[in-house]
Amino acid sequence: ELARLAGEVADQYVAENMPAAGRRFAYLVERLKRGVTRLLAYLQAEQAQSLFHPAAFEQEIGTGEGAVPPLTLRTPDGRTVQVQGKIDRVDVMEREGRTYLRVVDYKTGAPKTEFRDLDALFSADSRQRNAAALQTLLYSMMVSRTTGSDVQPALYYVRRMNDPDYSPLLVEGKREVFSFAPYRDPLQAYLQTTLASLFDFSEPFRQCDDRSVCEYCDFREICRR
């Protein structure tokens, strides 16, 4: 039934928006249908046994109506920087008179929930960083500040959601991250330090050691490596 519904929605979207799509695109659509079916099956099974239930989808972080207030940071020279975005899903759980939240970010790329520690997330070496983990922690920070509730960060990788051993939890070192609370103060400190360095014009420009990132770097015209 899930496969049928996913197929109908995908076919309708293609017919309405891409009527001239060729055979190669049809193959990609079939892959998309299979991925959506796996996602729906996982979500259906999860909701049947989880105490969390969805409370918001595509939750804006910004200044608009109904948005979660952005994270506002100040540089040592008085500049103001705001961190905004959009959370794919926010779940809520009521237990023993307390409210618990979960920030869910969907990903379609290669699964990567592990990170060594916070220092690695802010490392100049891109091979140590896990951008998806940092993004989800930032979202958790903003939701936690706004609601006063503890937040569990989670990454849902569509490619692996039906694996028997799959877990959406972040993993620091070898430890699963069940709560954002221990990261609140150290993450704030890392953000302030990084921001101060970015806006410190006395800092010399340094080329990164990992040349593999040059192909996709937004600043390669300036770097000229």
C-alpha positions in Angstrom: 0.0 0.0 0.0 2.8 2.4 0.8 4.6 1.6 -2.5 1.3 2.2 -4.4 0.8 5.6 -2.7 4.4 6.7 -3.2 4.1 5.7 -6.9 0.9 7.6 -7.4 2.2 10.8 -5.8 5.5 10.7 -7.8 3.7 9.9 -11.1 1.3 12.8 -10.5 4.1 15.2 -9.7 6.1 14.2 -12.9 3.0 14.4 -15.1 2.1 17.9 -13.8 5.6 19.4 -13.7 7.8 17.4 -16.1 5.6 16.1 -18.9 8.5 15.9 -21.4 10.8 13.8 -19.1 12.6 11.0 -21.0 13.5 7.4 -20.2 16.6 8.3 -18.1 14.5 10.5 -15.9 11.9 7.8 -15.6 14.6 5.5 -14.2 15.5 8.1 -11.6 11.8 8.5 -10.6 11.6 4.8 -10.0 14.6 5.0 -7.7 12.9 7.9 -5.9 9.8 5.9 -5.5 11.7 3.1 -3.8 13.5 5.5 -1.5 10.2 7.2 -0.5 8.6 3.8 0.1 11.5 2.8 2.4 11.2 6.1 4.2 7.5 5.8 4.8 7.9 2.2 6.0 10.4 3.3 8.6 8.3 6.2 9.7 5.3 4.0 10.0 7.1 1.4 12.1 8.7 4.1 14.3 5.5 5.9 15.0 3.9 2.6 16.1 6.4 2.1 18.9 7.8 5.6 19.7 6.6 7.9 22.4 7.7 10.8 20.2 5.2 12.2 17.6 5.6 14.9 15.0 4.7 18.4 16.1 6.0 20.5 13.2 7.4 20.1 9.7 9.7 22.4 7.9 9.9 24.6 11.0 11.4 28.0 10.0 14.3 29.4 12.1 14.2 33.2 11.5 12.2 36.3 12.1 8.9 35.5 10.4 5.6 34.6 12.0 5.7 31.2 13.8 9.4 30.9 13.3 11.9 29.8 16.0 14.0 32.8 16.8 17.4 32.7 15.2 20.7 32.3 17.1 22.2 35.8 17.4 25.9 36.1 18.0 28.2 39.1 18.4 31.7 39.5 17.3 34.3 41.2 19.5 34.1 44.4 17.3 30.3 44.6 17.7 29.1 43.0 14.5 25.9 40.9 14.8 25.5 37.5 13.0 22.3 35.5 12.9 22.1 31.8 12.2 18.8 30.9 10.4 17.5 27.8 8.7 14.7 25.3 8.4 14.2 22.2 10.5 12.7 19.2 8.6 10.8 17.9 11.6 10.3 18.6 15.3 8.9 15.8 17.5 7.5 16.1 21.0 7.1 13.6 23.8 5.3 14.3 27.1 6.5 12.1 30.0 6.0 12.3 33.7 5.0 16.0 33.5 8.0 17.0 31.3 8.2 17.9 27.6 11.0 16.4 25.5 11.7 17.4 21.9 13.5 15.8 19.0 15.0 17.7 16.0 15.0 15.5 12.9 17.0 16.3 9.8 16.5 14.1 6.7 19.5 13.3 4.5 19.8 11.5 1.2 23.6 11.3 1.0 26.0 8.7 2.4 25.2 8.0 6.1 27.4 9.7 8.6 26.2 10.2 12.2 29.6 9.9 13.9 31.9 12.7 15.0 35.0 12.6 17.1 34.1 15.6 19.4 33.2 19.3 19.1 36.7 20.2 18.3 36.5 18.1 15.2 33.3 19.7 14.1 35.1 23.1 13.9 38.4 21.7 12.6 40.1 23.4 9.6 40.5 19.9 8.2 37.4 19.1 6.3 38.0 15.4 6.7 37.4 15.7 10.4 34.2 17.7 10.2 30.7 16.4 10.0 28.5 19.2 8.6 25.3 17.3 9.1 26.0 16.7 12.8 26.9 20.3 13.4 23.8 21.5 11.6 21.5 19.3 13.7 23.2 20.4 16.9 22.8 24.1 15.9 19.1 23.5 15.3 18.8 21.7 18.6 20.4 24.7 20.3 17.9 27.1 18.9 14.9 24.9 19.7 16.2 24.3 23.2 16.7 28.0 23.9 13.2 28.9 22.6 11.2 26.2 24.4 13.3 25.6 27.5 13.0 21.8 26.9 15.8 19.3 26.4 16.3 18.3 22.7 17.5 15.1 21.1 19.2 15.6 17.8 18.6 13.0 15.1 19.7 12.4 11.5 17.5 10.3 9.2 19.5 8.9 6.3 17.0 7.6 3.7 19.5 5.1 2.3 19.8 3.1 5.6 16.5 3.6 7.4 15.4 0.1 6.8 18.6 -1.5 8.0 18.0 -3.7 11.1 20.7 -1.9 13.1 20.0 1.6 11.9 19.9 4.4 14.5 19.3 8.1 13.8 21.2 9.2 16.9 24.4 11.2 16.6 27.5 9.4 17.9 30.3 11.3 19.6 33.3 9.0 19.6 31.6 5.7 20.6 28.8 7.3 22.7 25.3 7.9 21.4 24.0 11.4 21.9 20.6 11.2 23.6 20.5 14.8 24.8 21.7 18.2 23.6 22.0 19.6 27.1 25.7 18.7 27.6 26.6 20.5 24.4 24.8 23.8 25.1 27.6 25.8 26.7 30.6 24.3 24.9 28.9 24.7 21.5 28.2 28.3 22.3 31.9 28.8 23.1 33.1 27.2 19.9 30.7 29.3 17.9 32.0 32.5 19.5 35.6 31.6 19.0 35.1 30.6 15.4 33.1 33.8 14.7 35.8 36.0 16.2 38.4 34.3 14.0 36.4 34.8 10.9 36.0 38.5 11.5 39.5 39.1 12.6 41.1 40.8 9.6 44.5 40.6 11.2 44.4 36.9 10.7 46.4 35.9 7.6 44.8 34.0 4.8 45.8 30.3 4.9 45.2 27.7 2.2 43.8 24.4 3.5 45.9 21.3 3.3 43.2 19.1 1.8 43.2 19.9 -1.9 40.3 17.6 -2.6 37.9 20.3 -1.4 39.2 22.9 -3.9 37.0 21.7 -6.7 33.8 22.7 -4.8 35.2 25.7 -2.7 33.3 29.0 -3.1 36.6 30.9 -2.6 38.8 29.2 -5.2 38.9 32.3 -7.4 40.4 34.2 -4.4 42.7 31.4 -3.3 43.9 30.6 -6.9 45.4 27.3 -5.8 
